Amino acid sequence: MAFDAIFMSAVVRELREGFLGGRIDKIYQPGNLDVILSLHGSRGNGKLLLSANPSHPRLHLTTLERENPEKPPMFCMLLRKHLSGARILEIEQPYMERVVALRLECTDELGDKVRRALVLEAMGRRANLILLDGEDRITECLRRMDGDLAAGVRPVLPGLFYTLPEPRFGVPPLLERELRFRGEEGDLKPAIQQMWDGVKEYPSTPTMLLREGKPVDFTFLPILQYGPGTECREYPSFGALLDDFYETRELQERAKQKGEDLLRSVKNARDRAQRKLENQRKELAATQDRERLRELGDILTTNLHAIEKGCSTVALQDYYDPEGKTVEIAIDPLLTPQQNAARYYRDYNKAKNAEAALTVQIEKGEADLSYLDSVLESLSLAEGERDLGEIRQELTDTGYLKRQSKGAKGGKKVAGRPMEFRTDAGLRVSVGKNNSQNDQLTTKMAGKFDWWFHTQKIHGSHVILWTEGAEPDEESVLQAASLAAWFSQGREGGKIPVDYTPARYVKKPAGARPGMVVYTTYRTLMAQPDQDLAKRLRVR
């Protein structure tokens, strides 16, 4: 279900209950199109997310931690200038519009009370966040739009008076199907009007729809149209529902936006390594016929007297053949018989030496390919610029990216933090998000009696179960193994083998790539990747 007007009305009601009359304490802009207002209201503190992202525009209270840039964007600085300390006078939503206006009382530079408004238009590709002055004139907007008056598309630019977008009454497909399923016939407008009034006045039911455990939709009322294949999971609030629905895709999107160039560089390096490895394997396969080169050299040497100079081929008895058949041997007409025989011996020795060299190169190429696969897995877990910076630093140190010039800033090492979890028994679990964090966890931080977990023979995070020297309970071991399974390349499958052992049995070989270790004296269990468990145990 889209974030439609009726669903927005339910979210607005929830927001009014806690923060109408409250104040804006702080303002952040974690993403190009996302703004967070830190609020203080009658029910305590909260954070309001206002997103003008065309893929999923929305507003709701959020508890998720989002990484903010070191330097606030200009739009964020402007909002701080005008709205810091503002009191929320009203939260308005026009009838059946995906538009919400926060009407605010602010203090200007002279200390006078003035009116402002912050308007979110959550309308797909034209989504926007707009700051208005007391006369509803646009001060600034997150996305400036020239518009096209001839086509009926209004401009949204600083200095213009704000006007609402053209009304577009529409019924979301999910809601239309549900009303038909419940027996509504003909024109649905009366039913929609009744639903709009009810949502504005009475609490709704935040509901997530899941299939095979994966979120597929959300709504504000119980859905009856689906069978047992769809789970309807109720949430305590719309903020919790939307945090849960968008968390994973937002993390992936932010990492993609911030790390697109990095991802492209790693994929290109991996593709080059793959092509080089395939060519080396073909060359190695060609060396397997080298014994025949030596045999042909022997046959030529034995029959030097029978070879006429100037011929391009010579037919001789092959005494290596059990039946003694004749073999045609290609020779260079410009060389003597002795030189042609020497050439076959030379090619034989060259192939013999090439086998040894190629075997070493292929082993190194396979290690490089495996390492780059692990970096791609790390990029899928990156949650912000700090994690990406750590991966970027790792790739620079390993030579895959060029090091910045001496005069360039940013030489300081970037240090991210592993993900933290707490088992149901209260034991702490740490999960590395990249190779650098994996190395730190396993070789620097973990004590010899803490337990180390890793998926068997596939790339994944290093997981440490902190035991404080005691024997961990069985459930904590299973949950740590499930985390190792989820944060691995095998997360989309069924049960996968996870090896685990006290950290004292895990060693990093000298000169090994980041994140590469060897281990002994381990046990293995089959663990189910479980996203819900990972969300439940996560410590923010």
N, C-alpha and C positions, 0 to 999 in steps of 0.2 A: 504494500500500500504506500502510495506517495505521501509525503508530509503535506496533506491536503488541509483545507481551511478548517474543517470540523476537528480533525486531529489537533491542529494548531490551537484551536479554541480550548480544547481540553488541557493542553500544555500551559496556555495563558492563565487558565483558572488556577492551576497548581502554583504558578508563579505569583499570581495576585495574593493567594492565601498567605504566603510567607514573606513577601517583600514589597507589597504595596505600602507606600509610606516610608520604606527603608531608604538606605543611602548607598551610593557607590563609593567604595573605599579605594580600590585600586583598579587599574585597567591594563590589560596585557594583550598582545597580538602575537600568539605563537605561530600562526601561519599567515600566508599572504592574504587569505580570505576569511580568517577566523579571528574574532575578538572575544575576550573573556572579561566580564565585569565581576569584580569581587564585591559582593553585596553584604550589607548588614541590615537585618530586618527583625520583625517581631518574633521570629522563630530561630534567631541566631544568625550565623554566617552561611553564605553559600556562594557558588560561582555560577554565573550565567554565561553560557556559550551562545554567541550569535554568529552563525556561519552563513556566508554568502557564496559558498562553494557551489557551482552549478550542478555538480554531481549529487550532492545531498544537502541543499540549503535547509536550515532549521534553527530553532532556538530551544534551549532547555537548560535546566539546572544540571550541573555535571560535577562529579567527584574525581574524574580522571586527572592525573598529573600530565601536563603538556609542557614540553621544553620550550622556553622562550629564547629568542635570539639575544645575543650579547648587546646589540644596539637596537633599540625599539624602532620600528618603521615610522615614517613621517605621519601616517594616519593615526597611529597609536599615540604619538606625541601630541597631536592636535586634540584627540579625545581627552587626554590627560589634562591639557590646558583648560578645556572648557567644561569637562564633566566631573573631575575629581571632587568628591564631597557632595555631589548633587543628590537631591532628594527626589524619590520617585513619586510623582503626583498621580499618575494614571498609566495604565497599560491598556492601550486601545487596539481593537481589531475590527476593521470594517466588516460588514456582513458578508460572509462567504468569500473573504479575500485572504490570500496568504501573505498578509501584511500586518505587522505589529509595530506600534509606535510607543516608545517609552517617553512619556511627557515628564519633563524634569524641571526642578527649580535649582538654579545654579548661582554661584557667586562670581561676578566678573572681576576684572583686574582692579577696579576701583572699590570693590567690596559691596557693590549693589546686587540685589537679588534680580536675576533675569531668568527668562524661560528659554529652554532649549528642548529639542526632541531628537531622539535617535530612532531611526526607522529601519526595520529589516524587511526587505521584500524577498520572500523565500519562493521565488518563481523560476525554477529551473535555470536555463542558460542566461536569463536576464536578472538573476539574483543580485542583490545589492544591499549595502549598509550605508545609510545616508544620515549625516548630521545636519539638523535644521536650526536656524536661529528662532527668536521669539515671534517672528512674522511668517514662519514656515518658508523662509528662503534658504536654499541649499548653501551651507557653509563649505562642505566637502563631502565626497562620497568615496567609498572603497573602490568602485569601478565607474569611471567616467564613461558616459555613453552619449554619442552625438545624436542618435535618433534619426528619424526620417518622417517629417511631418506629412509628406505626401502619402506615405504608406501607413500613417496613423501610429507611428512609433514615437513616443515622446522622448525628448532629450533629458538626460540627467547630468547636469553640469553645475559647478559652483556659480552662484549669483542668480540662478533661475528660481522662480517660485516653485515649490514642490506641488505636484499634482499626483493623485492616485493613478495607478495603471488602469487601463481599460478593464472593466469587470468581465470576468469569464467564468460563468457558472458551469461547473462540471461535476459529475458524480464519479468518484474513483471506481474503477472496475470491481475491486474487491467489495466495496460497500454496495454497489449496484447488485452484484450477484447475491450478496447476503440478504438484501431487502427482498429480492425476488424469491429467494429460498424461503424466507419467512412469510411469503404469501402476498407481498405487495404487488399490485397490478397497475397498469396504466402509467400515468404521470407520477414520477417519484418526488416532485417538488414539495408537496405537503409533508411527506415522510421525512424529507431532508430538513425542512423547516422545523419540524417537531424535534428531530434529532439535534439540530443546532441549538435550539432553546434548552433542551435537556442537558447537553454537554456544558453550556454556559452556567447553568444553575446548580447542577448536581455532580458529585464525583463520578468519574468514569473508571473503567477497568483497563489499566495498561496491560496489553496482551502481546506476547511474542508468538509467532507461528514458526514451528520448527519441523523439518523433515529430515529423518535420519540424524537427528541431533544438531542439524545446522540451521541457523536462523534464515528464514526466507521472506518474512514480512512482519509487520507490526500493525496494531490497531488499538482502538479505544473501547472496544466492546467484545464480549465473547463471540467467537465465530462458530456457527453451527453447520455451515455448508460442507465442511470437509469430513472425511471419515477418520478411522483410527490411524491412518498413515500420517496425519498431521497432528502434532502436539500443540495445544494452546497453553502457553505458560504465562501465568499472571505475575506481575511485578508490583512492588510496593509503591512505585512512583514512576511517572513518565521519564524523569531524569535517569533513573536506574535502567529503565527499559532501553532508552536510546543510547546510553553509554555502552550497554552490553551489545546492542545491535551494530553500532558503528565502530567499536573499539578496534577490532582486528583490521577492518578495511581502511580505517583512518591511519593506523600505524603503517600499513603497507603503502598507502598513498603518499604519506609524508616522506617516508623513506625513498619512495620512487621519485618524488619531486626533488628532494634535496640531493639524492644520490644517483640521478640519471646518468651524469657523465661518468661517475665512478663505476656504475653498473656496466655501462657501455665499454669502458676500458677493460674491465675484468672479462667480460664476454668475448671481446676481441682477442685478448691474450689467451683465453681458453681455446678459442677456435684455432688460433695459430698453433698452439701446442698440440691440439688434436690432429691437425693436418700434418704437422712435422712428424708426429708419432706414427701416423698411418704410412707416410713415405718411408720412414726408417724400417718399419715392419716389412714393407714390400722389398726393400733392399736386403734385409736380413734373409727373407725367404729365397731371394735370388742366389745368395751365397751357399745355400744348401746343396747346389749342384756342382760345387767346386771340385769334387773328386773326379768328376768326368773330365774337367779341364786337364788335370794331371795325367789321366789315362790317355787322352788324345795326344798330349806332349810325349808320352812314352811311345805310343804307336808311331808318331812321326820320327822320333829319334831312332827307332829300330829300322825304319824304312827310308833313311836319308837317301840311299842310293837310287830309290825308285821314284823320287820326286823330281820332276822336271821344273826348272826355273821358268817363271812366267805364267804358270798355271794358277787359277783362282780356286780350284778344288782338286782334291786327290782322293781316289778310292783305294782303301787299304783294308787288309784283313784285321778285324778287331779281335785280338787274342784274349780280351777281357770278356768277350761274349761267350757263353757256354757252348754255343753252336758254331762259333768262329765265323760269323757273318761278316760281310764287307760293310765298312762304314765310310761315308763321304765326309771328308774333313775340309772346312774352309781354310784357305791359306792366302797370304798376301803375295801377289805376283811380283812385287818389287823387293821382297826379302828372299834371302837364301833359305834352303831347307832348315839349316841349323837355327837361323833367326826365327823362323816360324815356330819351331819346336820350343825355343826359348820364350817366345811370346806366350804360349799356352802355360808354361811353368810360371811365368810372371803373373799371368791372370789368376792362376791357382793361388799363389802366395798372397796376392792382393785380396782375393775373396776370403782367404783364411784370416788375414789380419782385420779385414772389414767386419767379419763376424764378431770378433772380440770387441772391437770398437763400438759396433752397433748395439751389441748386447748391453754395454755400459750406458750408451746414449738412450736406449729405450727404457732402461731402468730409471734413469734420471727423468726422462720425459713423462713416464707414468707417475712418478712422484710429483712432478710439476703440475700435471693434469689433476691429480688428486688434491693437491694443495689449492688450486684455483677453484675446484668444485667446493672445497670447504669455505673459501672466501665468498662464493656465491650464496652458500647457505647462510653465512654470517650476515650478508646484506639483507636477506629476507627477514632477519631478526632485528635489524637496526631500528631503534625507536626514536632517533633524533640525530641532530648534527654531531653531538659528542660521540655517539657510536660510529657514525660515518667517518668522523675525523680520526678515530682510532684505527679503523680499517684502512683509511687513506695513508696514515703513518706507517702501518704495517707493510703496505704495498710499496711504499717508498723505500723502506728499509730492506726489503727483499729484491729491489731493483725493477719492479714492474711499472712503477711510476717514476718520473723524473723528480729529483730533489729540487726544492726551491733554491733560487740563487741566494748567495750569502746575504745580500742586501734586503731580501724579502722578509716580511714579518711572518710570524707563525711557526718559528722553529721550535717552540716549546712543545713538549710531548703532551698529547691529549690523553686524559685518563677517564675512561667511562666506568660505570658500575655494573656488575653482574645483576641479573634479576634475582630477587629474593622471594622465597616462599616459606611457609610454615606448615608442617604436616599436622594432621588432626591430633597427634600426640604432643604437639608443641615443639618438635625438632626443627631447626632451621635448615633450609636447603638453598644453596646458591647455584645459579645456572649461568654459564658464560654465554655472551652474545656474539663473541668473535674469537679469533685465535689468540689475540693478545690477552683477553680476559681469561680464556681457557688456560693459558700458560700461567698467569698469575694465580688463578685459583688452585691449580693442581700442583705446581712446583714451588710456589712461594707462600701461599696462605694456608693450605690444608695441613693439618697435623698428621702425624703418621698413623693415628688411630681413627681419623675421619674416613668416611667411606666415599669412594670414587665410582661414578657410574658413567657408562658410555655405550651407545648402540654398537652392536657387533658388525664390523665390516662395512658400515655405511657412515657417512659424515653426520655429525651432530655435535651438540654442546657437551662440554665437560660439566658434570653435575656432582656437587659435593654435598653429602649429608653430614652435617656437623654433629658428632656424637658425644663430645666432651669426654672421650675416653671410655664411655660406657657402651654396652651392647645395644644397638637400636632395636626397637620393636618391629615386628614383622610388617605391620601396616605402613610404618614410615618407610621401610625398605621398598615396599610395593609402590608407594606414592612417588618416591624419588626415581624409581625405575620408569614409572609412567611419564614423569616429567622429561627424563632422558629420551624416551620414545617420541614424545610430542615435539620436542625441540630438536628434531632430526629430519633427515631426508625421507624417513619412513612414516611421517606423520599422517599421510593420507591412506595408509593401508591398515591391515588388521594387526594382530599381535606380532611383535618383532623381538628378536633376542637382544637382551641388554646385559652386558658384562659388568660386574661390580667386584670391588676388592678394596681393602684398606689402602689408603693413599701411599703408604710406605712401599708398596709393590709397584708403583707407577714411576717410571723414569723417563727423562727426556734425553735421547742420544745426543752426543756432541755434534753440533752443526746441523741439527734437524730443523726443518721448517717450523714456523710458529704453529702451535697447536698439535704438533706431532709427538706422540709418546709411545712407549712400549710398556707392557705390564705383564705380570706373572701371578700365579697363585690366585686365580680369580674364579668366581662362580657366575653362572648364567641363568637368567629367568626370562620367561616370555612376558612382555609388558604390552599393555594396550595404550596407544596414544590417546590421551583424553584431554580435549580442549577445555571442557567444563571444569575438570579437576584443576587444571592449570589456572584458570580464572579464579576459582574459589580459594585456592591456596596462596595466590599472589599477595605479597605484602607491598603496599604502595608507600 
